Amino acid sequence: MSTLITVETPVGVFVAPLGDLITGQLIRHGAHAGAELGLLGTVLGKGDIVIDIGAHIGTFAVPLARVVGVDGIVVCFEPWPASYDLLDLNVELNGLGRIVVTRRIAMGDRPGRFRVAAVDEENTGAAHLEADDDGPVAAVTLDGWMSRNPWLDRLDLLKIDTEGMELAVLTGAAATLEEHSPMVYAEIAEEQLGRAGATSAQIESVLRDRGYRLFRNVGERHGWDSQFRLVEIPSLSAEELFDVLAVPDAHLHRVAPLVAA
């Protein structure tokens, strides 16, 4: 990883790689995907429990930990060692060690081994995994991890940003979705999904079959935290990368007041 710098923002202090896309967003906008964070910060509340799969250096985990507070929990999974080390450091720098739990493992549809594909130093957040029986990265299913960690007895939000492995993560979380009915916030990018042999239509099927309704911010993704514009969408198909907020009946009361007419 390249030279590191410290960036102070309204949502936290981050040590981040110089010249990286997300570092630039922190500097220019004061957050990575500030409007998306504003949306999640509005639907979450004190004491909520969040799982962040693909946490990178903590640009979502740190501000969301401030939202859920000391009575809440944010569990982060990040498999790439360089990003994981920065994630751990940023949690410590922001004094959030009592709220944020970090684990250096990947999530998929079955236990296995992976390697991190060649990393673009100008966009480390786009690092993705490739299957490799001898790879250094261990992967488990969320269902398996939850069964081994019964202290996490509920879940309010499941955030997934895994550069194409979103369907695999959801497939490995079937029991978790059934038992806890969390909101799901996931990146949707057809090109990355295709690299993993998946499509947005398959993700939609998984969510719709469990009664989820689909919403997205159609405002500026990197705007200020109050600039999101939430709409319900009929499908996940789209040309551009975007983030979907999938909401089951149990949590509709959280988003109903926010949906634009």
KEROMAR-374884 format. One line per 4 residues: number of its first residue (from 0); their letters; for each residue x negated, y negated, z negated of C-alpha. Coordinates in pm, 1 decimal. Example, Ala and Ser with C-alpha at 12.3 -4.5 7.8 and 13.67 -1.06 7.14 Angstrom:
REM KEROMAR-374884
0	as	-1230.0:450.0:-780.0 | -1367.0:106.0:-714.0
REM end
This chain:
REM KEROMAR-374884
0	mstl	0.0:0.0:0.0 | -121.1:-352.0:77.1 | -212.4:-633.3:-163.4 | 46.7:-687.1:-435.2
4	itve	197.2:-1018.4:-541.7 | 433.1:-1119.0:-820.5 | 759.9:-1281.4:-714.5 | 983.1:-1455.1:-967.2
8	tpvg	1348.7:-1463.5:-860.1 | 1685.4:-1544.3:-1019.3 | 1754.2:-1169.1:-1046.3 | 1420.9:-1066.6:-1196.1
12	vfva	1043.2:-1058.7:-1164.3 | 900.1:-818.0:-907.5 | 552.8:-699.9:-822.9 | 579.1:-625.1:-452.4
16	plgd	353.8:-562.3:-149.6 | 240.8:-874.4:31.8 | 375.8:-895.5:387.3 | 656.5:-645.8:326.9
20	litg	1004.2:-715.9:466.7 | 1176.4:-689.3:128.8 | 909.4:-902.3:-38.6 | 983.1:-1170.7:218.2
24	qlir	1352.0:-1151.7:135.0 | 1275.6:-1191.3:-235.1 | 1070.4:-1501.5:-158.0 | 1312.4:-1659.3:91.8
28	hgah	1647.0:-1565.4:-57.6 | 1571.8:-1502.2:-424.3 | 1693.1:-1142.9:-393.2 | 1702.4:-846.8:-159.5
32	agae	2056.4:-837.2:-13.1 | 2180.3:-1103.4:-252.5 | 2543.2:-1098.7:-140.4 | 2554.4:-719.7:-175.1
36	lgll	2416.5:-753.2:-527.1 | 2682.2:-1013.5:-598.1 | 2948.7:-770.9:-485.6 | 2816.8:-484.8:-699.5
40	gtvl	2764.8:-716.6:-992.4 | 3130.4:-813.1:-968.7 | 3273.4:-460.3:-953.6 | 3044.6:-332.6:-1231.0
44	gkgd	3065.9:-430.6:-1595.3 | 2900.5:-391.0:-1931.8 | 2848.5:-30.8:-2034.5 | 2878.8:112.9:-1684.4
48	ivid	2656.3:395.9:-1562.7 | 2481.5:372.6:-1226.9 | 2269.9:620.9:-1031.9 | 2037.8:459.7:-776.7
52	igah	1904.5:712.6:-523.7 | 1628.8:559.7:-315.1 | 1551.2:284.4:-565.4 | 1233.0:164.3:-387.7
56	igtf	1067.3:-97.0:-614.8 | 1380.8:-176.5:-815.0 | 1534.3:-468.6:-626.5 | 1881.8:-328.0:-692.2
60	avpl	1810.6:-145.8:-1018.2 | 1672.4:-447.5:-1205.3 | 1965.9:-686.5:-1143.9 | 2224.1:-410.2:-1189.2
64	arvv	2064.9:-316.7:-1521.6 | 2123.7:-672.7:-1635.6 | 2489.5:-636.1:-1535.6 | 2553.2:-309.9:-1724.3
68	gvdg	2354.9:-425.2:-2028.3 | 2220.9:-227.9:-2322.0 | 2534.6:-15.3:-2344.2 | 2494.4:93.1:-1982.2
72	ivvc	2244.3:308.8:-1794.0 | 2080.4:286.8:-1452.4 | 1913.1:611.7:-1344.0 | 1670.3:564.0:-1054.3
76	fepw	1529.8:823.0:-816.1 | 1237.2:724.8:-592.6 | 1012.9:991.6:-434.2 | 734.4:784.8:-276.8
80	pasy	456.8:744.0:-539.0 | 354.5:389.5:-439.5 | 711.9:259.3:-462.1 | 780.2:461.7:-775.7
84	dlld	483.4:305.1:-954.5 | 610.9:-42.9:-868.2 | 962.9:54.9:-975.3 | 830.7:161.1:-1315.6
88	lnve	623.1:-156.2:-1343.7 | 911.9:-383.7:-1249.4 | 1142.0:-218.0:-1501.8 | 878.5:-282.2:-1769.7
92	lngl	809.9:-640.8:-1659.1 | 1179.6:-722.5:-1690.1 | 1212.7:-561.9:-2032.9 | 1468.1:-307.3:-1914.5
96	griv	1312.6:14.4:-2040.4 | 1605.0:80.3:-2272.9 | 1851.1:66.4:-1983.2 | 1669.8:204.4:-1677.6
100	vtrr	1559.3:568.1:-1644.1 | 1322.9:649.1:-1355.1 | 1244.8:984.5:-1192.7 | 997.7:1051.4:-909.1
104	iamg	1200.7:1307.5:-717.7 | 1414.5:1312.5:-403.9 | 1778.6:1411.0:-367.2 | 1917.5:1633.9:-93.9
108	drpg	2169.1:1906.1:-17.3 | 1944.8:2179.7:-160.0 | 1623.5:2210.2:-360.4 | 1316.7:2187.3:-140.4
112	rfrv	988.5:2018.3:-57.7 | 926.8:1713.7:159.4 | 652.6:1478.0:264.5 | 677.7:1105.1:316.5
116	aavd	653.7:1022.3:686.6 | 409.9:757.8:807.5 | 489.8:436.9:620.9 | 520.1:99.8:791.7
120	eent	327.8:-139.0:564.5 | 553.4:-420.8:684.3 | 871.0:-236.0:580.0 | 796.4:9.6:301.0
124	gaah	1165.8:33.3:219.3 | 1211.0:225.3:545.4 | 984.8:510.9:436.4 | 1165.3:838.2:499.0
128	lead	1117.9:1204.1:416.5 | 1050.0:1500.7:642.3 | 1095.6:1862.6:539.2 | 767.9:2035.7:457.4
132	ddgp	746.6:2360.1:259.8 | 407.4:2250.3:127.2 | 495.9:1884.4:86.4 | 418.3:1690.6:-232.6
136	vaav	774.1:1560.2:-281.8 | 1021.7:1775.0:-473.7 | 1390.9:1746.2:-391.5 | 1688.2:1861.0:-595.3
140	tldg	2062.8:1818.6:-565.7 | 2241.2:1558.7:-772.9 | 2479.6:1830.4:-891.9 | 2185.4:2035.4:-1015.6
144	wmsr	2025.3:1738.5:-1185.6 | 2350.4:1637.7:-1353.5 | 2404.6:1991.5:-1483.6 | 2059.5:1979.4:-1646.6
148	npwl	2122.8:1637.4:-1799.4 | 2455.6:1660.0:-1982.8 | 2379.5:1337.3:-2171.2 | 2497.4:1161.4:-1854.9
152	drld	2861.3:1249.0:-1909.6 | 3018.8:998.3:-1671.4 | 2926.5:795.8:-1363.2 | 3070.6:467.0:-1237.9
156	llki	2857.8:393.2:-929.9 | 2645.8:614.7:-706.1 | 2417.1:402.4:-486.7 | 2242.8:581.6:-196.5
160	dteg	1977.9:431.4:30.1 | 1775.6:724.9:161.5 | 1691.5:626.5:519.1 | 1908.3:887.9:688.6
164	mela	1953.2:1147.7:414.4 | 2275.1:993.6:283.1 | 2489.0:1285.2:404.3 | 2252.8:1537.2:246.3
168	vltg	2270.0:1350.8:-83.8 | 2651.1:1344.2:-77.2 | 2666.4:1712.9:14.6 | 2448.1:1792.8:-284.3
172	aaat	2670.8:1576.3:-503.9 | 3004.7:1744.7:-426.5 | 3071.4:1857.5:-784.1 | 2962.8:1519.2:-922.1
176	leeh	3208.6:1340.0:-693.0 | 3488.4:1575.0:-795.7 | 3419.9:1551.0:-1168.7 | 3334.4:1183.7:-1211.2
180	spmv	3491.9:1006.5:-908.2 | 3232.8:728.3:-900.4 | 3235.2:441.8:-658.6 | 2983.5:515.1:-381.6
184	yaei	2768.1:245.2:-227.7 | 2564.7:373.6:66.2 | 2364.9:243.0:358.1 | 2507.0:339.7:696.4
188	aeeq	2264.3:336.0:990.8 | 2334.0:567.5:1283.0 | 1972.8:579.8:1400.4 | 1840.4:689.8:1062.4
192	lgra	2127.7:934.3:1013.8 | 2059.0:1083.6:1356.3 | 1697.5:1143.7:1259.2 | 1831.4:1371.7:985.8
196	gats	2087.2:1536.2:1216.2 | 2383.2:1355.6:1060.3 | 2643.8:1098.4:1162.5 | 2849.6:831.1:991.5
200	aqie	3163.2:1027.4:1090.0 | 3044.3:1316.4:873.2 | 2988.6:1083.8:578.9 | 3333.4:938.0:630.0
204	svlr	3484.7:1285.7:630.5 | 3317.6:1371.5:298.5 | 3451.6:1054.9:139.8 | 3799.9:1055.1:294.9
208	drgy	3853.4:1420.4:198.7 | 3807.4:1311.6:-164.0 | 4052.2:1023.6:-139.3 | 3803.7:739.8:-106.7
212	rlfr	3892.2:412.0:62.4 | 3619.2:226.9:249.3 | 3515.7:-136.2:208.0 | 3225.1:-351.7:321.0
216	nvge	3091.1:-700.6:289.0 | 3136.4:-877.1:622.3 | 2968.7:-1193.1:498.6 | 2598.0:-1268.7:520.1
220	rhgw	2413.5:-972.2:365.8 | 2129.8:-1188.5:237.4 | 2343.0:-1481.2:127.2 | 2386.6:-1599.8:-228.8
224	dsqf	2551.2:-1366.5:-475.9 | 2887.9:-1541.1:-442.9 | 2897.2:-1528.2:-62.5 | 3020.1:-1172.8:-8.5
228	rlve	3347.8:-1122.0:177.7 | 3496.7:-781.6:106.9 | 3730.6:-615.4:357.4 | 3874.6:-267.6:386.7
232	ipsl	3753.4:-91.0:700.3 | 3923.7:182.1:905.6 | 3606.7:379.8:978.8 | 3231.4:386.0:926.0
236	saee	3136.0:363.0:1292.3 | 2945.0:44.0:1374.5 | 2658.1:-69.0:1591.2 | 2461.8:-239.5:1316.4
240	lfdv	2326.1:-124.6:982.8 | 2562.4:-203.2:696.0 | 2651.4:-90.2:345.7 | 2978.8:77.3:260.2
244	lavp	3149.7:61.2:-77.0 | 3369.5:369.4:-106.2 | 3625.2:348.0:-384.5 | 3850.1:620.0:-531.1
248	dahl	4189.7:547.2:-681.7 | 4044.0:540.8:-1034.1 | 3836.4:233.0:-949.3 | 4061.9:46.6:-705.7
252	hrva	4150.4:-204.4:-976.4 | 3789.9:-322.6:-968.8 | 3794.2:-418.6:-601.9 | 4157.8:-508.9:-533.3
256	plva	4122.5:-874.4:-647.1 | 3814.5:-917.5:-424.1 | 3953.5:-799.5:-89.6 | 3988.4:-1077.3:163.2
260	a	4329.4:-1126.9:323.4
REM end
